[in-house]
């Protein structure tokens, strides 16, 4: 079983709201006291969740594909980051290549076989801090029913209270790579590269007691 890495840079929600201001006061809503947000279960904000991936095509270009369906949860303990856990669920049927024919190919048994395997799941269950803002998350990723170990390199940038919802929010930026052949998708290798480079931007929001 091949071992692979995705180098995962976590950017804690300063992407879209870090420069936001409270409408009533004009002051920044960013919290400066550490992470400054409570421990608890955070869910993916589906309106601010992005995943793209690219690969070398015949030595000529790097097509950029995007995923629209992303969900998941983050169990966060800012005072004990080693207890932090994450689960990300991706809908492979939502992958778009900008070419309708290729979208259908990707969904077919030739690639993701979405009728049989409707989810891609990453579960990170062990976090080790390297510094106050960086660490390593290890876990498992499952694609096409095949599960492989995964190590993520994590960077923490900040946190804040969403000025619109008044809920604590946290976000991630992720970059890295995997080998598609590890998951039974080896068509056209080596003309089309085995390596897939990933970029992810996700914002999480603290769930209320009612879970909404």
LUMSE-309269 format. One record per residue (C-alpha): x, y, z; residue number from 0. Coordinates in Angstrom, 3 decimals. Layout:
// LUMSE-309269
{{X Y Z} NUM}
...
// end
This chain:
// LUMSE-309269
{{0.000 0.000 0.000} 0}
{{1.493 3.265 -1.126} 1}
{{1.825 6.061 1.346} 2}
{{1.178 9.577 0.213} 3}
{{0.993 13.032 1.633} 4}
{{-1.230 15.998 1.211} 5}
{{0.452 19.121 2.484} 6}
{{-2.380 20.858 4.216} 7}
{{-2.153 24.569 5.073} 8}
{{-4.949 25.615 7.434} 9}
{{-5.937 29.318 7.263} 10}
{{-8.350 30.113 10.098} 11}
{{-11.025 32.185 8.426} 12}
{{-9.157 35.350 7.700} 13}
{{-9.776 34.869 3.950} 14}
{{-13.142 36.588 3.448} 15}
{{-14.037 38.072 6.834} 16}
{{-10.625 38.994 8.246} 17}
{{-10.986 42.398 6.695} 18}
{{-14.674 42.667 7.566} 19}
{{-15.855 45.375 9.949} 20}
{{-18.738 45.413 12.352} 21}
{{-21.396 47.422 10.518} 22}
{{-22.488 49.300 13.638} 23}
{{-19.080 50.327 14.894} 24}
{{-16.765 50.061 11.878} 25}
{{-14.288 48.078 13.974} 26}
{{-12.691 44.786 13.075} 27}
{{-14.419 41.634 14.288} 28}
{{-11.188 39.619 14.428} 29}
{{-10.307 38.211 17.846} 30}
{{-6.644 38.669 18.777} 31}
{{-6.451 36.678 22.022} 32}
{{-5.098 33.393 20.671} 33}
{{-7.793 31.684 18.632} 34}
{{-10.295 33.430 20.870} 35}
{{-13.133 31.048 19.998} 36}
{{-14.744 28.299 22.079} 37}
{{-14.220 24.564 21.889} 38}
{{-16.998 22.658 20.198} 39}
{{-18.351 21.233 16.974} 40}
{{-18.009 23.413 13.889} 41}
{{-19.696 22.615 10.580} 42}
{{-18.670 23.485 7.030} 43}
{{-20.191 26.696 5.763} 44}
{{-21.251 25.399 2.344} 45}
{{-21.385 28.912 0.954} 46}
{{-17.670 29.297 1.657} 47}
{{-16.199 25.898 0.803} 48}
{{-13.955 25.426 -2.217} 49}
{{-11.827 22.572 -3.553} 50}
{{-9.866 22.572 -6.801} 51}
{{-7.384 20.115 -8.214} 52}
{{-5.027 20.042 -11.174} 53}
{{-2.632 17.702 -12.980} 54}
{{-0.116 17.866 -15.827} 55}
{{-1.827 17.077 -19.129} 56}
{{0.555 15.667 -21.778} 57}
{{3.277 18.015 -20.581} 58}
{{1.308 20.957 -21.952} 59}
{{-1.015 22.423 -19.324} 60}
{{-2.492 22.061 -15.844} 61}
{{-6.291 21.774 -16.189} 62}
{{-8.092 23.194 -13.164} 63}
{{-11.078 21.160 -11.924} 64}
{{-13.386 22.238 -9.114} 65}
{{-15.651 20.503 -6.608} 66}
{{-18.972 22.075 -5.641} 67}
{{-20.193 19.593 -3.015} 68}
{{-18.232 19.787 0.245} 69}
{{-19.482 19.064 3.759} 70}
{{-17.987 18.103 7.100} 71}
{{-17.287 18.923 10.710} 72}
{{-14.437 20.126 12.872} 73}
{{-14.181 19.178 16.545} 74}
{{-12.069 21.987 17.937} 75}
{{-10.421 22.468 21.309} 76}
{{-8.347 25.668 21.032} 77}
{{-6.732 25.028 24.433} 78}
{{-5.754 21.448 23.586} 79}
{{-5.163 21.335 19.858} 80}
{{-4.039 17.710 20.053} 81}
{{-7.696 16.857 20.628} 82}
{{-8.811 18.536 17.411} 83}
{{-10.474 16.251 14.858} 84}
{{-11.828 16.894 11.369} 85}
{{-14.042 15.088 8.882} 86}
{{-14.428 16.317 5.310} 87}
{{-16.923 14.757 2.883} 88}
{{-16.705 15.486 -0.848} 89}
{{-19.330 14.671 -3.479} 90}
{{-17.378 13.417 -6.535} 91}
{{-20.473 13.842 -8.717} 92}
{{-20.056 17.603 -8.216} 93}
{{-16.621 17.740 -9.888} 94}
{{-16.613 20.115 -12.844} 95}
{{-13.930 20.339 -15.526} 96}
{{-15.473 23.014 -17.768} 97}
{{-16.143 20.257 -20.349} 98}
{{-19.460 18.413 -20.147} 99}
{{-18.121 15.259 -21.788} 100}
{{-15.210 15.004 -19.351} 101}
{{-17.529 15.645 -16.399} 102}
{{-19.494 12.545 -17.438} 103}
{{-16.257 10.567 -17.837} 104}
{{-15.111 11.549 -14.351} 105}
{{-18.418 10.381 -12.871} 106}
{{-18.285 7.075 -14.751} 107}
{{-16.679 3.781 -13.626} 108}
{{-13.588 4.830 -15.615} 109}
{{-12.783 7.274 -12.827} 110}
{{-14.771 8.039 -9.652} 111}
{{-17.688 5.658 -10.310} 112}
{{-20.041 7.917 -8.387} 113}
{{-23.026 5.583 -8.664} 114}
{{-21.171 3.034 -6.538} 115}
{{-18.973 5.383 -4.484} 116}
{{-20.921 8.607 -3.852} 117}
{{-18.513 10.089 -1.286} 118}
{{-14.858 10.899 -0.791} 119}
{{-14.086 11.099 2.925} 120}
{{-11.094 12.360 4.868} 121}
{{-10.988 11.798 8.621} 122}
{{-8.188 13.446 10.579} 123}
{{-7.900 11.923 14.035} 124}
{{-4.474 12.907 15.360} 125}
{{-3.023 16.408 15.545} 126}
{{0.507 17.230 16.683} 127}
{{1.505 20.865 17.106} 128}
{{4.864 21.938 15.699} 129}
{{4.444 25.565 16.779} 130}
{{1.622 27.827 17.875} 131}
{{0.495 28.158 14.267} 132}
{{1.629 24.916 12.618} 133}
{{1.133 21.220 13.106} 134}
{{0.592 17.824 11.505} 135}
{{-2.765 16.097 11.146} 136}
{{-2.819 12.391 10.386} 137}
{{-5.785 10.317 9.358} 138}
{{-7.377 8.334 6.546} 139}
{{-8.828 9.210 3.149} 140}
{{-11.244 6.986 1.253} 141}
{{-11.796 7.263 -2.500} 142}
{{-13.639 4.618 -4.559} 143}
{{-13.865 2.451 -1.459} 144}
{{-10.069 2.433 -1.058} 145}
{{-8.670 3.854 2.193} 146}
{{-5.132 5.179 2.515} 147}
{{-3.236 6.883 5.350} 148}
{{-2.953 10.627 5.021} 149}
{{-0.679 13.174 6.708} 150}
{{-1.586 16.846 6.580} 151}
{{0.705 19.754 7.301} 152}
{{-1.399 22.396 9.051} 153}
{{-0.980 26.128 9.519} 154}
{{-3.305 28.091 11.808} 155}
{{-3.758 31.777 11.010} 156}
{{-6.535 33.163 13.215} 157}
{{-10.236 33.117 14.107} 158}
{{-13.109 35.528 14.587} 159}
{{-16.802 36.019 15.284} 160}
{{-18.829 36.248 12.083} 161}
{{-20.186 39.818 12.085} 162}
{{-23.357 38.688 10.290} 163}
{{-24.311 35.568 12.277} 164}
{{-22.488 36.499 15.516} 165}
{{-21.155 32.937 15.655} 166}
{{-17.499 31.921 16.060} 167}
{{-15.985 30.941 12.727} 168}
{{-12.835 29.149 11.665} 169}
{{-11.468 28.345 8.218} 170}
{{-8.889 26.234 6.436} 171}
{{-6.640 26.606 3.417} 172}
{{-5.236 23.341 2.114} 173}
{{-2.676 22.499 -0.513} 174}
{{-1.110 19.172 -1.291} 175}
{{-1.131 16.193 -3.591} 176}
{{-2.122 12.578 -3.971} 177}
{{-1.573 9.809 -6.524} 178}
{{-4.716 8.815 -8.395} 179}
{{-3.288 5.362 -9.146} 180}
{{-3.521 4.612 -5.408} 181}
{{-7.292 4.622 -5.882} 182}
{{-7.591 2.596 -9.068} 183}
{{-7.666 5.605 -11.411} 184}
{{-4.650 4.971 -13.610} 185}
{{-6.061 5.713 -17.068} 186}
{{-3.677 7.515 -19.447} 187}
{{-0.670 7.454 -17.094} 188}
{{2.004 8.676 -17.861} 189}
{{0.661 10.926 -20.651} 190}
{{-1.662 12.395 -18.034} 191}
{{0.105 12.708 -14.702} 192}
{{-0.520 10.372 -11.780} 193}
{{-0.011 13.216 -9.327} 194}
{{-3.020 15.392 -8.481} 195}
{{-2.356 18.758 -6.832} 196}
{{-5.047 20.035 -4.472} 197}
{{-6.125 23.419 -3.132} 198}
{{-8.911 23.770 -0.580} 199}
{{-10.550 26.751 1.116} 200}
{{-13.178 25.965 3.783} 201}
{{-14.834 28.026 6.497} 202}
{{-16.413 26.377 9.542} 203}
{{-19.025 27.861 11.866} 204}
{{-19.813 26.832 15.427} 205}
{{-22.991 24.782 15.665} 206}
{{-25.645 26.042 18.062} 207}
{{-27.109 23.824 20.796} 208}
{{-29.987 23.159 18.416} 209}
{{-27.545 21.968 15.788} 210}
{{-28.512 24.573 13.203} 211}
// end
